[in-house]
Amino acid sequence: MTTHLSHDIPDSAPSWYVPQPASPWCVYGAGTIEDIQRTLSCAQTGTMDDNTINHIKGLQGMMGLNPTGHIDLSTAIQIQRLRDRFAVQE
């Protein structure tokens, strides 16, 4: 079961999302991975390292998703929701 709040954005793919095969580090560039890492509050290495994968699994588990560590569409939507919710307003 995925947790949704009434003010959440619609379930649409973020502009940065790319459907991925089994190798997430082959799909996203360093900049996108750093953005994901910043959103998940982990070290910004620009690589899909074990620490990042564990943070992704943690997010997936908290949101009721299968904790695979891979960024599927449901995971990408949840990452984007975190970005949108906690983005610094200029």
C-alpha positions in Angstrom: 0.0 0.0 0.0 1.4 3.4 -1.0 0.9 6.3 1.3 -0.7 9.3 -0.3 -1.7 12.7 1.1 -4.6 14.7 -0.2 -2.3 17.5 -1.3 0.2 15.2 -3.1 0.9 15.8 -6.8 -0.7 13.5 -9.3 0.8 10.1 -10.0 2.8 11.3 -13.1 6.4 10.5 -14.0 8.9 13.2 -13.0 10.8 14.7 -16.0 14.0 13.1 -14.8 12.6 9.6 -14.6 14.0 7.0 -17.1 12.6 3.4 -17.0 15.6 1.3 -16.0 16.9 -2.1 -16.5 18.6 -4.0 -13.7 21.5 -1.5 -13.6 20.4 1.9 -12.3 23.9 3.4 -12.5 23.8 2.9 -16.3 20.6 4.9 -16.7 21.1 8.1 -14.7 23.9 10.6 -15.0 25.9 11.8 -12.0 23.8 15.0 -11.7 20.5 13.2 -11.5 22.0 10.7 -9.0 23.3 13.6 -6.9 19.8 15.2 -6.9 18.3 11.9 -5.8 21.0 11.6 -3.1 20.3 15.2 -1.9 16.6 14.4 -1.7 17.2 11.3 0.3 19.8 13.0 2.6 22.7 10.7 1.8 26.2 11.5 0.6 26.3 13.1 -2.8 28.8 10.9 -4.6 27.1 11.0 -8.1 27.2 7.2 -8.2 24.5 4.7 -7.3 26.5 3.3 -4.4 25.3 0.9 -1.7 24.5 3.8 0.7 22.2 5.3 -2.0 20.5 2.0 -2.7 19.9 1.5 1.0 18.3 4.9 1.2 16.1 4.1 -1.8 15.1 0.8 -0.1 14.3 2.7 3.1 12.1 5.2 1.2 10.4 2.3 -0.6 9.7 0.5 2.6 8.3 3.6 4.3 6.0 4.2 1.3 4.7 0.6 1.2 6.6 -0.2 -2.0 8.6 -3.3 -2.7 12.1 -2.4 -1.3 14.2 -3.3 -4.3 16.6 -0.4 -4.4 15.7 0.2 -8.0 14.0 3.4 -9.1 10.8 2.3 -10.7 8.0 4.7 -11.6 6.3 4.5 -8.2 9.7 5.2 -6.5 10.5 8.1 -8.8 7.1 9.7 -8.0 7.8 9.4 -4.3 11.3 10.9 -4.7 9.8 13.8 -6.7 7.1 14.3 -4.0 9.9 14.7 -1.4 11.7 17.2 -3.6 8.5 19.2 -4.2 7.5 19.1 -0.5 10.8 20.1 0.9 12.3 22.3 -1.8 13.8 25.6 -0.8 11.5 28.4 -2.0 13.4 31.4 -3.4 
